[in-house]
Amino acid sequence: ADACYHSLRLIGWLAVTLACVAALWLLFFAALGNFRFGGTVLQLENFASRYVAASAERQDRFAHFFWLTSAGLFAAVGFFRRHSLALPGGGATSHSRETNNG
């Protein structure tokens, strides 16, 4: 039961961390588009058309750069989320100094 609990906690932690990395990529493209939906879509279209038109060597370099950057973002987000993985109940616990006076 403990192994199942810990594996589910790890899977959840990994899923949330990956979602944060995806959100950071989305935020990057939204910033390029001046935080407007139309601008973001235009930036994505420009990026996609340049990627498709590039040679195979440049596409491979881009893929390498993308995965290295994603790994760095994952490490950074994981560093800031490390306490939620280590402690049961993670970041949801508060360290209140209030006493229960009945």
ZANUZA-244869 format. One line per field, with one value per residue: residue in one letter; z, x, y of N, C-alpha, C in turn. Coordinates in Angstrom, 3 decimals, padded with zeros to 6 digits. Layout:
BEGIN
residuo c(A,...) .
nzz c(Z,...) .
nxx c(X,...) .
nyy c(Y,...) .
cazz c(Z,...) .
caxx c(X,...) .
cayy c(Y,...) .
czz c(Z,...) .
cxx c(X,...) .
cyy c(Y,...) .
***
This chain:
BEGIN
residuo c(A,D,A,C,Y,H,S,L,R,L,I,G,W,L,A,V,T,L,A,C,V,A,A,L,W,L,L,F,F,A,A,L,G,N,F,R,F,G,G,T,V,L,Q,L,E,N,F,A,S,R,Y,V,A,A,S,A,E,R,Q,D,R,F,A,H,F,F,W,L,T,S,A,G,L,F,A,A,V,G,F,F,R,R,H,S,L,A,L,P,G,G,G,A,T,S,H,S,R,E,T,N,N,G) .
nzz c(000.000,000.748,-001.265,-003.486,-002.816,-002.703,-005.330,-006.759,-005.780,-006.806,-009.569,-009.859,-009.089,-011.117,-013.328,-012.803,-012.782,-015.430,-016.709,-015.859,-017.215,-019.864,-019.694,-019.299,-021.797,-023.339,-022.204,-023.049,-025.867,-025.828,-024.771,-026.847,-028.682,-027.718,-025.636,-026.705,-028.206,-031.024,-031.782,-030.591,-031.979,-034.544,-034.114,-033.522,-035.980,-037.680,-036.561,-036.990,-039.829,-040.523,-039.327,-040.766,-043.295,-042.940,-043.244,-042.785,-041.024,-039.579,-038.396,-036.722,-035.007,-033.839,-032.514,-030.673,-029.185,-028.205,-026.550,-024.707,-023.513,-022.472,-020.625,-018.889,-017.968,-016.711,-014.666,-013.251,-012.453,-011.014,-008.975,-007.542,-006.715,-005.050,-002.315,-002.107,-002.972,-001.145,001.379,003.071,002.208,001.403,-000.007,000.941,003.621,006.462,008.588,011.098,013.987,015.714,018.572,019.742,021.551,022.472) .
nxx c(000.826,001.969,003.895,002.278,000.953,003.138,004.073,001.877,001.856,004.317,003.844,001.780,003.153,005.085,003.376,002.153,004.419,005.333,003.133,003.448,005.813,004.884,003.060,004.815,006.090,003.870,003.349,005.652,005.262,002.907,003.835,005.499,003.538,002.471,000.674,-001.836,-004.450,-004.623,-002.070,-000.450,-001.220,-000.377,002.402,002.919,002.182,004.086,006.400,005.911,005.809,008.408,009.827,008.968,009.921,012.642,015.874,016.639,018.761,018.763,016.256,016.713,018.629,017.048,015.141,016.825,017.657,015.138,014.392,016.500,016.137,013.575,014.135,015.785,013.924,012.168,013.832,014.233,011.587,011.009,012.899,011.860,009.520,010.223,009.757,007.099,007.172,008.732,007.511,004.761,001.606,002.666,002.909,000.510,000.207,-000.050,001.864,000.756,000.643,-001.382,-003.279,-005.389,-007.956,-010.222) .
nyy c(-001.198,001.190,001.513,001.820,004.198,006.014,005.799,006.794,009.410,010.299,010.049,011.917,014.235,014.388,014.720,017.217,018.839,018.529,019.680,022.292,022.973,022.855,024.947,027.057,027.149,027.871,030.369,031.696,031.854,033.309,035.703,036.501,037.108,039.435,038.999,038.599,036.772,036.534,037.470,035.536,033.217,033.946,034.061,031.371,030.231,031.394,030.314,027.554,027.440,028.180,026.114,023.851,024.521,024.424,022.793,019.273,018.957,021.370,021.152,018.970,020.113,022.068,020.451,019.200,021.449,022.270,020.055,020.056,022.580,022.218,020.203,021.642,023.544,021.775,020.818,023.208,023.908,021.605,021.877,024.055,022.897,020.849,020.458,019.742,017.180,015.829,015.958,014.477,015.572,017.874,021.079,022.019,022.231,024.323,026.363,027.295,029.337,029.412,028.473,025.879,026.722,025.537) .
cazz c(000.000,000.768,-002.579,-004.371,-002.426,-003.119,-006.794,-007.205,-005.471,-007.762,-010.876,-009.796,-009.054,-012.464,-014.230,-012.544,-013.206,-016.898,-017.088,-015.633,-018.326,-021.033,-019.474,-019.525,-023.251,-023.792,-021.760,-023.920,-027.138,-025.557,-024.621,-028.194,-029.348,-026.928,-024.770,-027.436,-028.844,-032.439,-031.880,-030.239,-033.098,-035.633,-033.772,-033.690,-037.422,-038.198,-036.070,-037.666,-041.241,-040.606,-038.955,-041.880,-044.433,-042.610,-043.637,-041.762,-040.023,-038.708,-037.609,-035.665,-034.030,-033.090,-031.609,-029.602,-028.364,-027.535,-025.459,-023.661,-022.808,-021.694,-019.475,-017.954,-017.335,-015.804,-013.494,-012.477,-011.810,-010.020,-007.834,-006.743,-006.210,-004.376,-000.981,-002.219,-003.204,000.020,002.566,002.851,002.364,000.730,000.118,001.420,005.069,006.955,009.860,011.897,015.397,016.508,019.464,019.838,022.928,022.780) .
caxx c(000.000,002.863,004.516,001.250,000.766,004.301,004.140,000.844,002.329,005.374,003.216,001.090,004.169,005.646,002.363,002.001,005.654,005.294,002.122,004.062,006.744,004.061,002.512,005.898,006.232,002.716,003.579,006.680,004.655,001.948,004.614,005.907,002.356,001.980,-000.403,-003.105,-004.652,-004.252,-000.612,000.129,-001.455,000.521,003.765,002.977,002.146,005.393,007.339,005.651,006.178,009.878,010.310,008.697,010.760,014.065,016.487,016.554,019.802,018.281,015.150,017.318,019.225,015.961,014.584,017.812,017.546,013.843,014.385,017.417,015.481,012.479,014.735,016.198,012.710,011.678,014.702,013.972,010.271,011.160,013.632,010.961,008.438,010.819,009.197,005.812,007.448,009.383,006.664,003.374,000.763,003.475,002.764,-000.810,000.199,000.315,002.569,000.071,001.014,-002.597,-003.537,-006.788,-008.366,-011.471) .
cayy c(000.000,002.350,001.663,002.364,005.595,006.804,005.851,007.724,010.757,010.620,010.243,013.205,015.294,014.468,015.262,018.651,019.499,018.575,020.671,023.613,023.204,023.178,026.288,028.025,027.291,028.643,031.745,032.249,032.237,034.385,036.935,036.900,037.639,040.581,038.511,038.610,035.469,036.635,037.571,034.234,032.297,034.356,033.634,029.917,029.950,031.780,029.308,026.278,027.515,028.181,024.780,022.938,024.909,024.242,021.522,018.228,019.220,022.455,020.617,018.160,021.030,022.670,019.440,019.059,022.654,022.231,019.082,020.518,023.678,021.632,019.521,022.687,024.066,020.735,020.827,024.424,023.780,020.542,022.422,024.877,022.050,019.700,020.251,019.054,015.765,015.241,015.909,014.067,016.745,018.887,022.512,022.401,022.394,025.653,026.340,028.299,029.369,029.509,027.345,025.487,027.016,024.869) .
czz c(000.000,-000.587,-003.573,-004.081,-002.929,-004.639,-007.350,-006.919,-006.464,-009.149,-010.918,-009.817,-010.437,-013.442,-014.041,-012.999,-014.733,-017.392,-016.892,-016.754,-019.588,-020.900,-019.667,-021.009,-023.815,-023.405,-022.632,-025.246,-026.959,-025.397,-025.981,-028.959,-028.599,-026.095,-025.389,-028.134,-030.303,-032.635,-031.566,-031.378,-034.284,-035.356,-033.940,-035.166,-038.060,-037.806,-036.828,-039.127,-041.412,-040.273,-040.121,-043.060,-044.182,-043.093,-042.473,-040.651,-039.046,-037.860,-036.458,-034.591,-033.192,-032.083,-030.414,-028.639,-027.567,-026.352,-024.356,-022.847,-021.955,-020.466,-018.433,-017.233,-016.345,-014.528,-012.620,-011.750,-010.729,-008.785,-006.933,-006.158,-005.360,-003.004,-001.037,-002.483,-001.934,001.204,002.230,003.135,001.838,001.028,000.695,002.924,005.434,008.310,010.735,013.344,016.304,017.373,019.514,021.288,023.248,022.419) .
cxx c(000.864,003.509,003.523,001.029,001.907,004.421,003.069,001.231,003.402,004.785,002.486,002.057,004.775,004.651,002.195,003.247,005.718,004.265,002.660,005.044,005.973,003.474,003.582,006.158,005.084,002.870,004.628,006.078,003.598,002.674,005.103,004.755,001.711,000.753,-001.787,-003.226,-004.220,-002.750,000.072,-000.034,-000.561,001.960,003.920,002.978,003.488,006.445,007.162,006.073,007.692,010.462,010.131,009.614,012.249,014.563,016.395,017.581,019.362,017.102,015.671,017.951,018.150,015.382,015.519,017.719,016.240,013.868,015.356,016.797,014.336,013.011,015.207,015.016,012.145,012.516,014.436,012.631,010.332,011.910,012.707,009.792,008.950,010.210,007.847,006.008,007.957,008.443,005.283,002.457,001.426,003.210,001.434,-000.850,000.583,000.965,002.009,000.523,-000.202,-002.742,-005.030,-007.217,-009.747,-012.628) .
cyy c(001.253,002.584,002.250,003.844,006.468,006.882,006.788,009.165,011.193,010.879,011.579,014.371,015.486,015.091,016.764,019.409,019.589,019.592,022.086,023.951,023.571,024.581,027.361,028.225,028.125,030.112,032.435,032.707,033.323,035.712,037.423,037.541,038.790,040.232,038.703,037.267,035.489,036.708,036.258,033.246,032.654,033.935,032.124,029.524,030.276,030.742,027.994,026.322,027.520,026.807,023.806,023.243,024.661,022.885,020.529,018.466,020.309,021.999,019.759,019.034,021.692,021.683,019.240,020.245,022.650,021.274,019.458,021.648,023.154,020.902,020.533,023.299,023.062,020.710,022.054,024.341,022.706,021.009,023.225,024.076,020.893,019.428,019.544,017.565,015.098,015.058,015.355,015.250,017.989,020.331,022.942,022.604,023.810,025.500,027.444,028.196,029.542,028.268,027.099,025.666,026.459,025.671) .
***
